[in-house]
Amino acid sequence: MAITLRADKPEAVLAVLQQLQAIADPFSPEFEDIEIGTWPEIHIHIPHPEVSSSISPPFMEAFLELQKQIYQLAAQASSGVADAGQLSERYRASLEISVVVTNGSSNLTAKLERILPGLLKTMIGKMTGKQAAIVLVAFAGLVATGWGWSSWLEARKVVQLEELKSKDHIEALKALSLGSSGQIDALKKIIETLEKQGEIGARAVEALTATNEALLKAASKTTESSINGTHLTRQEADLLRTSPRKKPEVRIARQRMRVLDINTSNPHELSLLISTPDKKSQYRIKFVDNMFSGDDRTALFDALNGRESIWMELAFREVEGEVRSVQLLRTTAPPNISEVAEVDE
C-alpha cells in the first residue's frame, strides 16, 4: 500500500516521517511507493504588479535560485558533489521547474510535483530507501507549503530578535505575526531529522535555506507580496533580512584539500570546487583567468585527475566562525613535519 503525504499541516509531515522510520527494512519497496499529489508548489501573489504577463526580476532571481538548488541536490545525490555540471542534459531537463503566471502577473506558481519522483529515484541509488524517502518527504514539506515558509520566517524572526541591538528594529519585529510556536517546534524536528540522513540530508537543508533566503530577498524588493499565504511588505521583509553588521575576519590557512571539479567552460566565470579530505566541507572559488595559470593550474589539474589531495594556502572570510567566502592564494608544498602532524584521510 502506498504511503500518502498530505502536507497541509506540520503534524501530517511528522506523522509520515514517523511512519517511514518505523519500517524495519531500510530497503523496503514501500519507500519507492510514496504518493505526494499535486500540492507541492511555491505560490506568490503580488497585488499590484508593475509589469503585466511576466515574472518580476526579483522573483525571477528567486525561482532561478530554487532551480539551482534542485540541480545541486540532485547532483549531490547522483555523484556525491553538489555541482550541477555533473548532471546530463536529459536529467537536468527532467528536473526543470515550471512557473505558471496567471491574472496578469499577480499570481506566480512554481510547480514541484513533477520533479520529486525523479529526485527520489536518484537518492535511492545512493542511500537506503528509508533515508531517501525521509529526505524527500521532509524537503517537500518544508519548501513547498505555507506553514513551512511561515515557520521558517518566525524562526528567523527569533534569531533576529536575539542578535539585533536597535530598539526600533526589535519593536518592529515583535509586531510581526508569522508562524506559531508549534510550527517552529515542528520545523526544528523536521530539520533535525533531515540532518541525520547524511550528506544528502544536509544538502537538502542548505537548499531550503538558500531558496527561502532568495524568496525573502525578492519580497524585500517588492512593495508587497504574499508567499505561500504569508503577506509581507517590503519593509517587513527588510526587517527580517537586517544584518547585525558583524565585522568579518580573514583567516589564512595552509591545509590539505581535494579538488572535486574545475569549470573552465566559461572564461568569464572560471571556478574551482574543493573540499576537505573527508568531503564534509565544500567550497566553490571563482577567479579571473590570470590567477589560473602556470604552476598552480598544473597542480590543480593533476590533483583532479589523480584524485589525490593537494596542499593549498587559503584565505577564509568568516563571521563569528562561519565561513562566508574562500579565496585560493596559491598551491603549496606540504608543511614541514615539525609544523603539522599528518592526518590519515
N, C-alpha and C positions, 0 to 999 in steps of 0.2 A: 504493500500500500504506500502511495506517495506521501511524502511529508509536505504539508501545505503551509506556506508562510503568509500570514496576514500581518502587515507591519503598521497598522493604523495606530497602535499603542505600543509603548516600550515593553509592557508586560507580555505582549504577543511574541516579540522577538526573544525575550528572555526565556519564555516557555519553550520555543523551538530549539534554542541553544541547549537547554536542559535535556530536551528530548534527544538531541543529537549526542550529547555527552553520555547519555545513559545506554547507548548502544555499545555492547561489549566488543564486537568485532570491528577494529578500526578500518577494515577493508570491505565492510558490508556493502552490497549493491544498493542498499537503501539510501546511501549518501549520494548516489547519482540520480536519484529519483525525487527531486525537490520541485514542487510546483510553486512558482513565485507569482504568476499572474501578470497583469499589466500595470500594477500600481507604481513600480519604481520609476520615479521621474523627479526632475527639479523644475518646479513651475515658478515663473516670475511674472508678476503683474506690475506694469508701470502705468499709473493713472493718466499721466499727461506726457506721452512720448514726444520727443522733439522731431523725430523722423518717422514717416509712415512706411509700412511694409518692409521693414528691415530691422536688423538687430543693432541696438545701440553699441558704439565702440567699447564702452566699459564692460558690458555684459558679453560682448563677443570675446574679449580677452578672458573673461571668466570661463566661458564654455571651452575655449582653446586650452586653458589650464586643466579643466576637467578631462578633456580628451588626452592630453599629455600624461596625466596621472593614470588613466586607464591603460594606456600603452605601456607605461613603466611598470605598473603592477603585473601586467601580462608578461612583460619581458623578465621580470624577477621570477615569475612562476615557471617560465619555459626555459630560461638559460641561467638563472641564478644571478643575473646582473640587471639592475633597473635601467636598462638602456634600450630605448625604442628602436634603435638601429639594428638590434638583434632580431627583430620581427620581420617575417616575409611580407611582401606587399599584399598577398592574398589574406594573410591573417590580420594585418592592420585594417584592411577593408572590412573584415567581419566584426571588428571592434569599433567601427565608426559610429558615434552617437548621431542621432537625428534631432534637430531642433525645429520645432513647429512654431511658426509665427502666425498668430490669428488676431482678429479685431484690430486691424491696422498694425500697430506694433505694440499694442497694450499687453498682449499675452505671449510669453516665450516659454516653451516647454521642451526640455531636454529629455528624451525618452531613453531609458536604460534597459528595459526588459529584454530587448533582443540580444544584447551582448553578454548578459550574465551566464547563460548556459555554456557558452564557449569558454568563458573565464573558468567556470567550474571544471570543465574537462581538462583544461590546461593545468590547473592546480593539482588535480588528482594524479596527473602524470609525475609530479614532483613531491607530493605529500601523501599522507594517508587520506583515504576518502573522508574520514572523520574531520581531519584538520581542514581540508579544502572546503567542506560543507559549512563548517563553523565560520571560516573566513568570509565566505560568500554571503551567508545569512547576516552576519554582523555588519559587514561593509555596506550591503544594500540597505539594511535597516537604518544605519546612521546617515548615509549620504543622500538617500532618496526619500526621506519622509519629513513631514512638518515638525514632528516632535524631535527628530534627530537634529535638525537645524536650530530650533529654538532652544533646546537644552545645551547645544554647543555654544550658542550666544550667551546663555545665562552663566555657563561655566567660565566663559571669557570675561564676563562682567565681574564675577567674583575675583578673578585674578587681577583685573584692573583696579578694583577697589583696594586690594592689598598692596599694590605697587605704586599707584599714583599718589602724589602728595598735594596736588592742587585741590583746595577746598571746593572750588566751583565745579571741577570735574567730578569729584566724589558725589556731590549733591545731585548733579545731573544724572549720573549713573544710577544712583539709588532710586531715582524716579522712573527708570526704565523697567517695565514689566515684560519679561521674556518667557523663560521656561520655569517650571515648578521645581522644588527641591527633590521631589520624587523622580522627575525626569533626569535630573543631574545624577542622582544615585544610579539610575539605570544606565546612563551614558558611561559612567565610570566602570560599572560592572562589565559592560559590553567591550569597552576598550581594553580592560584588563584581560578579558577572555581572548581578544584578538592578539594581544602582545605575547600570549603564551603559545601561539601557533608558529613560532619560529620566524625566520627572515621574511616570509611572505606575509605573515600576520603583521609584523612591524611595518612592512612596506605599505600595507593597507591603511594603517593608522596615519602614516605620513601622507598618503594620497587623500585621506579625509581632511586632514588639517590644511593641506595646500589648496584643495578645492574650496573649502569654506573661507579661507583667507582671501582667495580670489573673488568669491561672491561678495564678501563684506567690502572689499576694496571697490568693486563695481557699485555697490549701494552707496558708498561714500562719494561717488562721482555722479550720482543721480538724485534729482530733487526729492523724490520719494519713490519707494518701491516696496513690493511685498514678495518675499521669497518663501515659497512653501507655506504660505499663510501667515508669516510674521511680517508686519508692517514696520518699515524703517524710513526715517527721514535721513537726508544727507548728514545733518548734524548728529543724529543718534549713531549712525554708522561711524562717523568720525570719532565720536567718544569711545566707541568700542575698539578703535584702531589706535588711539592715542598711546604713544610710547612714553615711558618714564624717562627717556633720553639718557639711559645709562651709557657711560663712556666705554667704547670698545678698547680692548688691549690687543697688542700684537705680540704673539709668542713665536720665536724662531726655534725650530726643532730639526734635528738630523735623525731620521728614522728609516727603517726598512719598510717598503711598501710594495704592493703588487700593481702591475699595470693591467687593467681589465679591458680597456678599449682606447683606441686613438682615432679620432674622427678628423680626417683631412679633406673630406669631400667638399666642404665649403671654405674657400681660402679666407673669407671674411669672418669666419667663426670656427677657428680651429679649437679643438677641445681634447682633453685627456681625462679619462676616468681611472682613478686609482683607489685602492683600498688598503686597509691594514692586512697583514698576512692572514688573520683569521676571518677576513671579509665582514667583520661586524660593523665597520665604519667605512663608508664610501664617500669620495669627494670628486666633484667634476671641476676641472680647472680650464678656463678659457684664456687664450692669449693671442697676441698678434704674431704674424708669420716670422718676424725677425728674431723672436725669442725661441723659435722652434727650429734650431739649425745646429750644425756642427756635431760635437761630441755628445751633447745632450740628446739630440734626435736619434743618433745611432744607438745609444744606451737604452733609450726608452723602447725603441722598436725591438731591440734584442731581448729585452725583458718581456715584452708582449709575446713575441714569437716563441721564446723559450719557456714561457710560463714560470719564470723564476722571479723572485723578489729582487728589488734594487734599492740601494740607499739613496735617499733624497734629502735635500735641505729645503724645508717648507716654512712658509710664514702663515701662521694661523691667526685670523682676526676673530677674537672672542668677546662675548659679552657675558659676564658672570659665569665663565666656564663653558658657555655654549658656543660652538664653532659657527660663525656666520659666513666665512669665506676662507678659501685656502689659495695661496699663491706658491707655485713652484719656483724656487730661486735657482736651483741647479741640481743636477745629479752629482753624486759624490762617492768617494771610496768609503768602505766600511770604516768605522772609527777604530782606533787602536784598542786592542783587547783590554788594556788597562783602563780605558774610558768607560766601557759598557760591556756587560756580560751578554753573551749570545743567548737568545731565547729560541727554543725549538718552535717550528711552525706547527 
